[in-house]
Amino acid sequence: MHKSSKVHFLTAYVEYLLSNGIRSEEYYVGDASRFLRYLLANISEEDVMDFINHCAQSTSYKNRLRKTLRKFFEFSSEVLAIENLSLILKKTR
């Protein structure tokens, strides 16, 4: 695994911005956050399954991804009020 992939990507993004002399990182992080919210709201069942199949080589890892993504989508729905997740939740169960 590549070293930077072990770092939470938003934290790495903030560090990247700061290292590039950008001191008003709130705008950049806010825009990135809105973009990620947009992607979550518009993702399809097929996109989720394509991701799972692309990343997971074993059945156990596929099952783990279904479980962890289901929890992430629940968080997105309950805490972030991102719509359009009910279809994804059905597919990943």
C-alpha positions as CSV (number, residue, x, y, z in Angstrom):
1,M,0.0,0.0,0.0
2,H,1.3,3.4,-0.9
3,K,2.3,5.5,2.1
4,S,-0.1,8.4,1.4
5,S,-3.0,6.0,1.0
6,K,-2.8,5.3,4.7
7,V,-3.5,8.9,5.5
8,H,-7.1,10.2,5.7
9,F,-7.5,12.0,2.4
10,L,-9.1,15.2,3.7
11,T,-6.3,15.5,6.3
12,A,-3.7,15.0,3.5
13,Y,-5.6,17.5,1.4
14,V,-5.3,20.2,4.1
15,E,-1.6,19.4,4.6
16,Y,-1.2,19.7,0.8
17,L,-2.9,23.1,0.8
18,L,-0.8,24.4,3.7
19,S,2.4,23.2,2.1
20,N,1.4,25.1,-1.0
21,G,1.1,28.3,1.0
22,I,-2.7,28.4,1.0
23,R,-3.8,29.7,4.4
24,S,-7.5,30.0,3.7
25,E,-8.0,26.2,3.5
26,E,-11.6,26.4,4.8
27,Y,-12.8,27.4,1.3
28,Y,-10.9,24.6,-0.4
29,V,-12.0,22.0,2.1
30,G,-15.6,23.3,2.1
31,D,-15.7,23.0,-1.7
32,A,-14.2,19.5,-1.6
33,S,-16.8,18.5,1.0
34,R,-19.7,19.8,-1.1
35,F,-18.4,17.9,-4.1
36,L,-18.1,14.7,-2.0
37,R,-21.7,15.2,-0.7
38,Y,-22.8,15.7,-4.3
39,L,-21.2,12.4,-5.3
40,L,-22.8,10.5,-2.4
41,A,-26.2,11.9,-3.3
42,N,-25.9,10.9,-6.9
43,I,-24.1,7.5,-6.6
44,S,-26.0,4.5,-8.1
45,E,-26.3,1.0,-6.9
46,E,-24.2,0.0,-9.9
47,D,-21.4,2.4,-8.9
48,V,-21.3,0.9,-5.4
49,M,-21.2,-2.7,-6.7
50,D,-18.5,-1.7,-9.3
51,F,-16.4,-0.3,-6.5
52,I,-16.8,-3.4,-4.4
53,N,-16.0,-5.7,-7.2
54,H,-13.0,-3.6,-8.3
55,C,-11.5,-3.4,-4.8
56,A,-12.3,-6.8,-3.3
57,Q,-10.7,-9.9,-4.6
58,S,-12.0,-12.2,-2.0
59,T,-15.5,-13.0,-0.8
60,S,-14.7,-12.0,2.8
61,Y,-13.4,-8.6,1.7
62,K,-16.5,-8.0,-0.4
63,N,-18.6,-8.8,2.6
64,R,-16.6,-6.5,4.8
65,L,-16.9,-3.7,2.2
66,R,-20.7,-4.2,2.1
67,K,-20.8,-4.0,5.9
68,T,-18.6,-0.9,6.2
69,L,-20.1,1.0,3.3
70,R,-23.6,0.3,4.7
71,K,-22.6,1.9,7.9
72,F,-21.0,4.9,6.0
73,F,-24.2,5.3,4.0
74,E,-26.3,5.2,7.2
75,F,-24.0,7.9,8.6
76,S,-24.4,10.0,5.4
77,S,-28.2,9.7,5.6
78,E,-28.6,10.2,9.3
79,V,-25.9,12.8,10.1
80,L,-25.3,14.6,6.8
81,A,-28.9,14.4,5.5
82,I,-27.7,13.1,2.1
83,E,-30.6,11.8,0.1
84,N,-30.7,8.9,-2.4
85,L,-29.1,6.3,-0.2
86,S,-32.0,4.0,0.3
87,L,-31.4,2.2,-3.0
88,I,-27.7,1.8,-2.1
89,L,-28.5,0.4,1.3
90,K,-30.7,-2.2,-0.2
91,K,-28.1,-3.3,-2.7
92,T,-25.2,-3.5,-0.3
93,R,-27.0,-5.6,2.4
